[in-house]
Amino acid sequence: MSADLLDPVVFLSVNGVAEWLPLSEARLPVLDRGFIFGDGIYEVVPVYGRVPFRMDHHLARLARSLGAVGITNPFDNAGWKARIFELIDGFADDNQMVYIQVTRGVAKRGHAFPADTQPTVFMMNNPLVLPTAALRADGAAVVSATDNRWLRCDIKSVSLLGNVLMAQHAAEQGAAETIMFRDGNLTEGSSSNIWVVRDGVLLAPVRDHRILEGIRYSLMAELAESVGIAFTARAISEAEVRAADELLLTSATKEVIPITRLDGQPVGDGRPGPVYARLYAAYQRAKEQSRAQFAR
């Protein structure tokens, strides 16, 4: 399978009919519940040097999210991996993002789950564009807002309007991200997990329904342990965030980057800190080890 970078080949399965076709030719029925209700789940798997990074973790989260909303997982892990590798092999770039979306399927419009629908599956890939050296050196500027999204943020749903509005809030202020607070405590960013460093300790919000457990959440805990950084998950007040020595942001596409300004004020001394530097280096080592150990 070959792919033109401007019109890559994608995977699409609707009503049980699966095909590989150019992205420009992919079509979905307007009555697909993903379109009508946002009734679906998605995942994004980063790929480095044509090797998917922490793929089993991503597939496990996909299965958890599908189970949480009662959508049948259309493939087992072997089936997902076969399709992911076919996408990777057919794409020009070595570093990629594989996007997976599963909706409840096509049915007459009605809020309750329809009977006997087959999940719609859509898969595509894009180039993975990593943060620039300048961003890593200078750090990101972010803004804050009250978290007014629904209370099942642990489900990686395609119903992302709340996150979209938070991302737009940041964009309108020339910021890289919006950090959110609910009931006076840190939750997450519009499309990222947020980390606080105080007195050399890496702090994270507790994993519950108020945040999406990013795949980098468990990874960062592992990396911290590997380089001797203490890690604690607990409620983190807004005051603690604003008084942090360092703030960090993680996501599949941004990996880990420092936050150096929050609402126009410097974080710590306004420069990327030593905990960030150690975790970034450990992150790069984890990527190299993943590639070295990988075998299909």
C-alpha positions in Angstrom: 0.0 0.0 0.0 1.4 3.4 -0.9 0.2 6.8 0.2 0.6 10.3 -1.2 1.4 12.6 1.8 -1.3 15.1 0.6 -3.9 12.4 0.2 -3.0 9.4 2.4 -4.7 6.1 2.3 -7.1 5.6 5.3 -9.1 2.8 6.7 -12.9 3.1 6.9 -15.5 0.6 8.0 -19.2 1.5 7.8 -22.0 -1.0 8.4 -19.5 -3.8 8.3 -18.1 -2.9 4.9 -14.3 -2.1 5.3 -12.1 -0.6 2.8 -8.7 1.2 2.3 -9.1 4.3 0.2 -7.6 7.8 -0.3 -8.7 10.3 2.4 -10.3 12.5 -0.3 -12.6 9.6 -1.2 -13.7 8.6 2.4 -17.4 9.2 3.0 -19.6 8.7 6.1 -23.5 8.6 6.2 -24.9 11.8 7.8 -26.8 9.6 10.3 -23.7 8.2 11.8 -24.0 8.7 15.5 -20.6 10.2 15.7 -21.8 13.0 13.5 -25.2 13.4 15.0 -24.4 13.0 18.7 -20.6 12.9 19.0 -21.3 9.3 20.1 -17.9 7.8 19.7 -14.4 7.3 21.1 -10.9 8.1 19.7 -7.2 7.5 20.2 -4.0 9.0 18.9 -0.9 6.8 18.8 2.5 8.5 18.2 4.9 6.7 16.0 8.7 7.3 16.0 10.9 5.8 13.3 7.9 3.7 12.1 7.6 2.2 15.6 4.4 3.0 17.6 5.1 4.3 21.1 3.3 2.6 24.0 0.7 1.1 21.6 -0.5 -1.5 24.1 -1.3 1.4 26.5 -3.3 3.2 23.9 -5.3 0.2 22.8 -6.0 -0.6 26.5 -7.4 3.0 27.0 -9.4 2.7 23.8 -11.0 -0.5 25.1 -11.7 1.1 28.5 -13.4 4.1 26.8 -15.5 1.9 24.5 -16.6 -0.2 27.4 -17.5 2.9 29.4 -20.0 4.0 26.8 -21.2 0.6 25.7 -19.7 0.5 22.2 -18.6 -3.0 21.1 -14.8 -3.0 20.4 -14.7 -3.9 16.7 -11.3 -5.6 16.8 -9.1 -7.5 19.3 -5.5 -6.2 19.8 -4.1 -8.2 17.0 -6.7 -6.8 14.6 -6.0 -3.2 15.7 -2.2 -3.7 15.4 -2.5 -5.2 11.9 -4.4 -2.1 10.7 -2.1 0.3 12.5 1.0 -1.3 10.9 -0.6 -1.1 7.5 -1.2 2.6 8.0 2.3 3.1 9.2 3.9 1.2 6.3 1.9 3.1 3.7 2.8 6.6 5.0 5.8 8.6 3.8 6.9 10.1 7.1 8.9 8.0 9.7 7.4 10.0 12.6 3.6 9.8 12.5 0.3 10.2 14.5 -2.1 7.3 13.9 -5.7 8.5 14.6 -8.4 6.0 15.5 -12.1 6.8 15.8 -14.9 4.4 16.6 -18.5 5.5 16.7 -21.7 3.6 17.7 -22.6 3.4 14.0 -25.4 4.4 11.7 -29.0 4.5 12.9 -32.2 6.6 12.8 -31.8 9.6 15.0 -32.8 8.9 18.6 -30.9 9.5 21.9 -31.1 6.0 23.4 -28.7 3.3 22.0 -30.1 1.8 18.8 -30.2 -2.0 18.6 -28.0 -4.0 16.2 -25.8 -1.2 14.9 -22.3 -2.0 13.7 -19.6 0.4 14.9 -18.1 2.8 12.4 -14.3 2.7 12.4 -12.1 5.4 10.8 -8.3 5.4 10.9 -5.8 7.8 9.4 -2.3 9.1 10.0 -0.6 12.5 9.8 3.0 13.7 10.2 4.1 13.9 13.8 5.3 17.5 14.3 7.3 17.8 17.6 7.8 20.9 19.6 10.6 23.1 18.3 14.0 23.6 20.1 13.0 27.2 20.6 9.8 26.2 22.5 11.7 23.8 24.6 14.3 26.5 25.4 11.9 29.3 26.1 8.9 27.4 27.5 5.2 27.8 26.7 2.9 30.6 27.8 -0.5 29.4 29.0 -3.7 30.9 30.4 -6.2 29.6 32.9 -10.0 29.1 33.0 -12.7 27.4 35.1 -13.3 23.8 34.0 -16.9 23.7 32.9 -16.8 20.5 30.9 -18.9 17.3 31.6 -17.8 15.1 34.5 -16.7 12.0 32.5 -13.4 13.5 31.3 -11.8 10.0 31.8 -13.6 8.8 28.7 -11.7 9.8 25.5 -14.9 10.8 23.7 -15.1 12.6 20.3 -17.6 15.0 22.0 -14.9 17.6 22.5 -16.7 20.9 22.3 -15.7 21.8 25.9 -12.1 21.2 25.0 -12.4 23.1 21.7 -13.7 26.1 23.6 -10.9 26.0 26.0 -8.3 25.7 23.2 -9.9 28.7 21.5 -9.7 30.6 24.8 -5.9 30.1 24.7 -5.6 30.9 21.0 -7.4 34.2 21.4 -4.8 35.2 23.9 -1.8 34.0 22.0 -1.2 31.2 24.4 -0.3 27.6 23.8 -2.8 26.0 26.2 -5.5 26.6 28.8 -5.0 25.2 32.2 -8.3 24.4 33.9 -9.4 24.4 37.5 -12.6 22.9 39.0 -13.7 23.6 42.6 -10.3 25.4 43.2 -8.2 22.5 42.1 -6.1 21.7 39.0 -7.7 19.3 36.5 -5.8 19.4 33.1 -5.3 21.3 29.9 -7.6 21.5 26.9 -5.6 18.7 25.2 -2.9 17.9 27.7 -2.0 16.8 31.2 -0.5 19.4 33.5 2.3 18.7 36.1 3.4 20.8 39.0 6.9 20.8 40.5 7.3 22.0 44.1 10.5 21.5 46.1 11.8 19.0 43.6 8.6 16.8 43.8 6.6 16.1 40.7 2.8 16.5 41.5 -0.1 15.4 39.4 -3.9 15.5 39.9 -5.5 12.3 41.1 -6.6 10.0 38.2 -10.4 10.1 38.4 -13.4 11.1 36.3 -12.3 14.8 36.2 -9.3 14.2 33.9 -8.3 12.1 31.0 -5.6 9.7 32.0 -3.1 10.6 29.3 -0.8 7.8 28.3 2.0 10.1 29.4 0.5 10.1 32.9 1.8 6.7 33.7 4.9 7.3 31.6 5.8 10.4 33.5 5.5 8.5 36.8 7.8 5.8 35.4 10.3 8.4 34.1 10.3 10.3 37.4 11.2 7.1 39.3 13.9 6.2 36.8 15.7 9.5 37.4 15.1 9.8 41.1 12.4 12.4 41.1 9.7 12.0 43.8 6.2 11.7 42.4 2.9 12.3 44.2 -0.7 12.2 42.9 -3.1 14.4 45.0 -5.4 17.3 44.8 -3.5 20.4 43.7 -4.9 23.8 44.6 -4.9 26.7 42.2 -2.7 28.6 44.7 -0.1 25.8 44.5 -0.1 25.9 40.7 0.5 29.7 40.7 3.3 29.3 43.2 4.9 26.4 41.5 8.7 26.1 40.9 8.0 24.6 37.5 4.9 23.6 35.5 5.0 21.0 32.7 2.7 20.0 29.9 2.5 16.6 28.3 0.6 15.1 25.4 1.1 12.6 22.6 2.2 15.3 20.2 4.0 17.7 22.5 5.8 15.0 24.6 6.8 17.1 27.6 7.4 20.8 27.5 8.0 23.5 30.1 5.4 26.1 31.0 7.2 29.4 31.8 4.3 31.9 31.9 0.8 31.5 33.4 -1.7 34.3 32.8 1.1 36.6 31.9 3.1 35.9 35.1 6.4 34.0 35.2 6.4 30.4 36.5 9.3 30.1 39.0 12.1 32.1 37.6 10.5 32.2 34.1 12.8 29.7 32.6 12.6 25.9 32.0 13.7 24.2 35.2 15.9 21.2 36.2 13.1 18.8 36.7 11.8 19.4 33.2 15.3 18.9 31.8 15.7 15.5 33.5 12.3 14.3 32.5 12.7 15.5 28.9 16.0 13.6 28.6 14.4 10.5 30.2 11.5 10.8 27.7 13.9 10.7 24.8 15.7 7.7 26.2 12.3 5.9 26.6 11.6 6.5 22.9 15.0 5.1 21.9 14.5 2.1 24.1 11.1 1.5 22.6 12.5 1.5 19.0 15.5 -0.7 20.0 13.2 -3.3 21.7 10.4 -3.3 19.2 9.6 -6.4 17.2 6.5 -7.2 15.2 
